[in-house]
Amino acid sequence: MITPLQILLAFCLSVGSGNFKEREAYTHKLKNSTVTFHELRYIYRVTEDPETKIRLKEVAYFKYCIETDNKYRIIDYYQNDTKVDRKLQKKDFLWDLYRGQ
């Protein structure tokens, strides 16, 4: 029997296989899937292929922005300065991806 984890691993690792158009299509499908940032983070940490890591990081950032959007869109926080919000969000994303729990 195939477990959900195996399906997730196969789906995520497909972003580094095939030709350029296929990898782009897999990346797009992964962005539109129900996979979460935390699931991608675990797969990113065990992946060794550089192409796959780059694409997984791109998808993970996309998912992180969606999942944490409310946290960085508080009106009173830096007078709603989107540049500051984006920098903080990117900084927190990198921390979560590499060293987070």
QUITADA-V985158 format. One record per helix or strand. SS is the DSSP state (@ for helix, = for strand). FROM is the first residue (numbers start at 1). LEN is the number of residues. Records with the same first field share a line. If there is no record, write none. Layout:
SS = FROM-LEN + FROM-LEN
This chain:
@ = 4-13 + 20-12 + 37-10 + 50-18 + 69-4 + 77-4 + 82-17
